[in-house]
Amino acid sequence: MRKVPFFFLLFSLNLLGQVPHCGFDFTSYLVVKAHEEGKSDNIADLKIFVVNEKGEEVINENNKFSWKFGNQPLMFTRNHLISKPNEPEKWFFPYAGDTYLLSVTNTFPAEEFYIKIQDTKGKFKEQLVQLQTFNMYILCSSENERQARTFGPRTNNPIEVVLLKNNK
């Protein structure tokens, strides 16, 4: 009879020892809002890559920098509009709105890299912007709170880039 209470005690301690996890544990996002001077609309048809100090694309070798797209260049994609016609605007990542996104690991060494922004239509000049650790949106609350204490109000804001027109 003593085995039953011991089993429940052991089972209860096992449950208490497990920490609940967020679906995005160990994942952060870099978010880019690229627009013209005096305008707030995000510019469509941009190619945005993570590059090194020489401007060369960074390859995600063996998923070192991102859990997605192993052995490929680290390239941003547009946030997806998921609302239906005649509904209020709703985005796949609601915190990011109309922006470009890149999923990276929480250990991504942002300060070592830049983003290269190219306009596929040639209307705007190519730009390089250095990344900072505070540019990363850390998605799970305990990490997010730690980052907010470390970096203050600059945390979880998109990287704002004002693109300059080509003089053609």
Disulfide bonds with the S-S distance in Angstrom:
Cys22-Cys140 2.20
